[in-house]
Amino acid sequence: MIDLHSHILPSLDDGAKDESAARMMLQAAAGSGVDVLVATSHYSRQAEAGYDEVFARIREIAREYGITLLPGMEYDYDRLVEVAPEKLRGIGDSRTILVDLKESYVSSGVAALLFNLGLKGKSILLAHPERLWRENYRSSLAAIPQAAVALQINSGSLLGCYGKTVRRAAWRLLEEFPRCVIADDAHRSSGFHFAECRKKLLAAFDEESVQLWMQINPQRLLRDQSLLVSSPAGTWKQKLRRCWWKNF
């Protein structure tokens, strides 16, 4: 499976502390079924300056675990103005930028910034919006330029690792927003939940939708192809399970 969001590069942000921790994360990722992993360190001037050297070293180590490591960066929306659009690190060298909005609402300034990036040929993947929007996700969705935006839902959110409110928002976004992908956003070896998350999703959705969120659309994103629109289906038992997980 393809995991588009991780903090595996040591000493660049609040993820892996050293090479030993990075190795533990790679082992956990491989054990969870991940074979392609994107190293999306939090952007800072210091992280940008040291990124290439650290990435090259950890990429070689990742091969020992059967993982292809790809470059990327996670940008707080208010720091996007610090970097020229052509210098933004796309996810896996794609034209898609991983952006954390950091706020529980979408201001007109944020919407305009995302729209302008779209005009400059960039696509936006919003990082874990379920942790930000929670109860007001519908009004937040209405405020973003949806044609150029996709949502990245955390696997841990779907499993309830951040509480019931976040879990409910994650399940609702997955069902209601047509362009979603699932990623781990792991900062530690304990943060890789793909195998467990996939099992839970298959209990509530058809296999085609789960593959779309965890493999097909992530792959299409890396290839700069348009994401396929999901139309989640399932048996009545599956629908009953996801009704419970998104409401209780």
C-alpha positions in Angstrom: 0.0 0.0 0.0 1.0 3.6 -0.5 1.4 5.9 2.5 1.6 9.6 1.4 2.2 11.2 4.8 5.0 10.4 7.4 7.6 12.1 9.5 10.3 9.5 9.2 13.3 11.6 8.5 15.3 12.1 11.7 16.0 15.4 13.3 14.1 17.5 10.8 10.8 17.9 12.7 8.9 16.3 15.6 9.0 12.8 14.0 11.9 10.3 14.2 14.6 11.5 16.6 17.5 9.5 15.1 18.3 6.8 12.6 17.5 4.1 15.1 13.9 5.5 15.4 13.6 5.8 11.7 14.6 2.1 11.3 11.9 1.2 13.8 9.4 3.2 11.9 10.3 1.5 8.6 10.0 -1.9 10.2 6.5 -1.0 11.5 5.5 0.5 8.1 6.5 -2.7 6.3 4.7 -4.8 8.9 1.5 -2.8 8.2 1.6 -3.5 4.5 3.2 -0.2 3.3 5.6 -0.6 0.4 5.7 3.1 -0.8 6.2 5.8 1.8 6.5 9.5 1.4 8.7 11.4 3.8 6.7 14.6 4.4 8.6 16.5 7.1 7.1 19.6 8.5 8.4 22.6 6.5 10.8 25.0 8.2 13.8 26.7 6.7 16.0 24.4 8.8 14.2 21.3 7.5 14.4 22.5 4.0 18.1 23.1 4.2 18.9 19.6 5.6 16.2 17.6 3.8 18.1 16.3 0.8 21.0 14.9 2.7 18.8 13.1 5.3 16.4 11.9 2.7 19.2 10.3 0.6 20.5 8.4 3.7 17.1 7.1 4.9 16.0 6.2 1.4 18.9 3.7 1.2 17.9 2.2 4.6 14.3 2.0 3.5 15.3 -0.4 0.7 16.4 -2.9 3.3 12.8 -3.1 4.5 11.3 -3.4 1.0 10.0 0.2 1.0 10.4 2.8 -1.7 10.9 6.1 0.0 9.7 9.2 -1.9 10.3 12.9 -1.1 7.8 15.5 0.0 7.0 18.1 2.6 4.1 19.1 4.8 3.4 22.9 4.7 1.4 24.9 7.3 -0.8 27.1 5.1 0.6 30.3 6.7 4.1 29.4 5.7 3.3 28.7 2.0 4.1 32.4 1.3 7.7 31.8 2.3 8.3 29.5 -0.6 8.0 30.3 -4.3 5.4 28.0 -5.9 8.0 26.4 -8.2 10.1 25.5 -5.1 7.4 23.8 -3.1 8.2 20.1 -2.6 5.3 18.1 -4.1 4.3 14.7 -2.7 6.7 12.2 -4.4 7.8 15.0 -6.7 4.2 15.3 -8.0 2.4 18.6 -8.5 0.3 18.0 -5.3 1.3 19.9 -2.2 0.4 18.5 1.3 -1.1 21.4 3.3 -2.1 21.6 7.0 -4.7 24.4 7.4 -4.0 24.5 11.2 -7.4 26.2 11.9 -10.9 24.9 12.7 -12.3 27.0 10.0 -11.5 28.1 6.4 -11.0 31.9 6.1 -11.4 33.7 2.8 -7.6 34.2 2.8 -7.0 30.5 3.0 -9.5 29.8 0.2 -7.9 32.4 -2.0 -4.4 31.0 -1.4 -5.5 27.5 -2.3 -7.3 28.8 -5.4 -4.2 30.8 -6.5 -2.0 27.7 -6.1 -4.4 25.9 -8.3 -4.0 28.6 -11.0 -0.3 28.0 -10.8 -0.7 24.3 -11.6 -0.6 22.9 -8.1 -3.1 20.5 -6.6 -3.7 20.5 -2.8 -4.0 17.6 -0.5 -5.4 18.8 2.9 -3.7 17.0 5.8 -6.1 15.4 8.3 -9.0 17.9 8.1 -11.1 15.7 10.4 -8.8 16.7 13.3 -9.4 20.4 12.5 -13.0 20.7 11.4 -14.7 18.1 13.5 -18.3 19.3 14.0 -18.2 22.0 11.2 -16.8 19.9 8.4 -19.7 20.7 6.0 -19.3 24.5 6.2 -15.5 24.1 5.8 -15.9 21.9 2.7 -18.2 24.5 1.2 -15.5 27.2 1.6 -12.6 25.4 -0.2 -12.1 25.3 -4.0 -13.0 21.6 -4.3 -11.9 21.1 -7.9 -8.2 21.4 -7.0 -8.4 19.9 -3.5 -8.4 16.4 -2.1 -8.5 15.3 1.5 -6.0 13.1 3.4 -7.7 11.3 6.2 -5.6 9.8 9.0 -5.9 6.1 9.6 -5.7 6.7 13.3 -8.6 9.1 13.1 -10.8 6.3 11.5 -9.7 4.0 14.4 -10.6 6.5 17.1 -7.0 7.3 18.2 -7.9 11.0 18.5 -11.3 10.6 20.2 -14.9 10.0 19.2 -15.5 13.5 17.7 -12.5 13.2 15.3 -13.5 9.6 14.5 -17.0 10.6 13.5 -15.8 13.5 11.3 -13.3 11.1 9.6 -16.0 8.6 8.7 -18.4 11.3 7.5 -15.7 13.0 5.3 -14.7 9.6 3.8 -18.3 8.9 2.9 -19.3 12.3 1.7 -16.3 13.9 0.0 -15.6 12.4 -3.4 -11.8 12.7 -3.4 -10.1 11.2 -0.4 -6.9 9.2 0.4 -5.9 7.6 3.6 -2.5 8.0 5.2 -0.8 7.3 8.5 0.9 10.6 9.4 3.2 8.5 11.6 5.6 10.3 13.9 6.6 7.1 15.8 6.7 3.4 15.0 3.4 3.1 16.8 1.8 5.4 14.3 1.4 2.9 11.4 -2.2 1.6 11.3 -2.8 0.7 7.7 -3.4 -3.0 8.2 -5.8 -2.5 11.1 -7.5 0.4 9.3 -8.0 -1.6 6.1 -9.6 -4.4 8.0 -12.0 -2.1 9.7 -12.8 -0.3 6.4 -13.5 -3.6 4.7 -16.1 -4.4 7.4 -18.0 -1.2 6.5 -17.3 -0.5 2.8 -17.0 -2.4 -0.5 -13.4 -3.5 -1.4 -13.3 -1.2 -4.5 -13.7 1.9 -2.3 -11.1 0.8 0.2 -8.6 0.1 -2.7 -9.4 3.5 -4.1 -8.5 5.3 -0.9 -5.4 3.3 0.1 -3.8 2.3 -3.2 -5.4 3.5 -6.5 -5.9 7.2 -5.8 -2.5 7.6 -3.9 -0.9 6.0 -7.0 -2.7 8.3 -9.3 -1.8 11.3 -7.2 1.9 10.4 -7.5 1.5 10.1 -11.3 -0.2 13.5 -11.5 -3.4 11.9 -12.7 -6.9 13.0 -11.7 -8.2 11.2 -8.7 -11.1 8.9 -9.2 -14.3 9.8 -7.5 -15.5 7.4 -4.8 -19.1 6.3 -4.5 -19.0 4.1 -1.3 -21.2 1.0 -1.4 -21.6 -2.0 0.7 -24.1 -4.5 2.1 -26.7 -3.5 4.6 -24.5 -4.9 7.4 -21.6 -2.8 6.2 -23.7 0.3 6.0 -25.0 -0.4 9.5 -21.5 -0.6 10.9 -20.3 2.7 9.3 -23.5 4.3 10.5 -22.5 3.4 14.0 -18.9 4.5 13.6 -19.8 7.9 12.1 -22.6 8.7 14.6 -21.7 7.2 18.0 
